[in-house]
Amino acid sequence: MEKTLFEDLVQSLKEAKAITNGKAQASRRIEVTAPDVKAVREKIGLSQSEFAHLMHVSIKTLQNWEQHRRTPTGPAAALLKIVSTAPDLALKSLHA
């Protein structure tokens, strides 16, 4: 590895540690908020088991999301946003 690449990597790790410890602000932060899961599921007309299968999660996980005991995060939240915004395209893509 080139010396400059290694130095960049070390600097990045130091910055990450400072951000984690609250000593520095992240340069950017992206936050995806998931829409109401039950409303999305009902909007596209799927049962809980069908929607759970589509989302690749267990029915129990889906029920926890719908009853607000848990909140979908990361890729699941992003996928829910896509399904909510463009259900026809999302369903077509996920069933392909």
N, C-alpha and C positions, 0 to 999 in steps of 0.2 A: 504494500500500500504506500502510495506517495506520502511524503511527510506532511504536505499541506492538507491532504484529505484527512489524515489522522488527526491533525490539529483542529480541523473543522468539526470532526466527530467529537473530540474531547470537549470543545467549546459548546457544542449542542447539548451534550450530557450535563455540563455545568449549568446551562440555562434551564434545562428541564428540572434539575434539582432545585434551583432557585424558585421556579414557578411552583413546584410541588410544596416547597416549604413556605410559600406565601411571601417570599422576598422579592418577587418580580411578577409582573403581569404578563400573561400570554399575549403574543402579538396579534392573534386572532382566535376566535372561539366560535364554533358553529353549533347551534343548538336546534335540534329537530324536536318539535313537540308533536306527539301523536294525537290524531283526532280521536273522537269518541268511538271506541272500538265497536260497541253494540250498534251505534248508528250507521257506521260504515257497513257492517255485516248485513243489517236489515236493508240498507240502501241497495245492495246488490242481490238481495233475496236468497242468501244461503243460510242453511242451518248451522248451528254451532259446530257440528262435526265436519261439515263440508268446508266451512271457513277455516277451521283449525288445520285441516289437511292442506288447504291452499296455502296457508301461512307457514306450514311445516312446524307447527307447535302442537302440544297436547291439548286436548279439550279442557283439561284443568287449567292450563296456562291461559287459554282464551277466556274461560270463565272468570279467572282472577282479574284479567284486564277489564272485562265488561263490568265487573262489580267493584272496580277501582281499589282492589286489594293490592294489585301490582300495576306498574306502568310499563308499557313496552318501551324499550330503549334501542338505540343504535339502529342496525339494519331493519329490525322489526318495525320501529317507529317510522323509518323512511318508507318502507314498503306500504304501511298503512296509509301514509300521506299520499302515495302514488295511487293506491286503490281508491282512496277517497276522491282524488282530483280527476282521475281518468279511469273509471272502473272498466269500461269496455276494453280499452287498450291493455290495462293491467291483467284482466282476466284472459284476454287473448294471448298475451305474452306468457303468463304463468301456465297456461294449458298447452302451450306449444311443445 
